[in-house]
């Protein structure tokens, strides 16, 4: 996962990690683990992130499939 690009989308949305985790329906600590790659992100969670943050198609692969 490209943590920096995802964090940029979160910051540009005007949401804090707490706000974003609430919209995702997970705790802030769970979201943090997922962003850090310590826990897997499900397809449904990735889809929710894309919708909530309005991630551009060209950035989806960069965020979720970058190592």
N, C-alpha and C positions, 0 to 999 in steps of 0.2 A: 504494500500500500504506500502511496505517496502521501505521507503524513502532512508535509508542508503545503501541498496543493489543496488537500482537503481542509486543512486549517485556514487557508486563505479564503476558501469559499465560505467557511463558517464565519470568519471575521467580516467578510464583505456582506454577509447577510444581516449583520448587525446583532446577531445572537451570541450569547455566551455559550460555553460548552454545556452549562446547566440548562439553559433555555433549549438548546438543540437536543440534548438527551431527553428532555421532557417531551418534545415533539416526536422523538423517536420511540418513546415509550420504554426507555431503559434508564437505569441509574447513571449518574455521571461517572461513577467508577467503572461501570461496565463499558460505557462509551469510550472512556479513556483507554481501557485495555484493548478494545477493538481498533482504535486509531493507532495505538502503539504496536499492533500486530501480535499481541499476547493472547488474543482470543479471536476466533474466526468470525467473519461477517457473513451472515446468511444472504441468500439472493434477495429475500424480502427486505432485509435491512438495507442492502445496497440500493435497491430500488427506491426505498423510502428516502434515503439520503439524496439520491438524484432528484427526486420530486421536491423535497423540502428546500434543498439548496439551489434548485434550478441549475444543476450541473450541465454544462454544454456537452453534447455528444462527443466532441473531440477530446474532452478531458476525462470521460468515464474510464477509458482504458488506461490513461495515464495515472489515474487515482487508484483504481482497484486492481490493476494487473502489473504494477511496477514494483520491482524488488530493489 
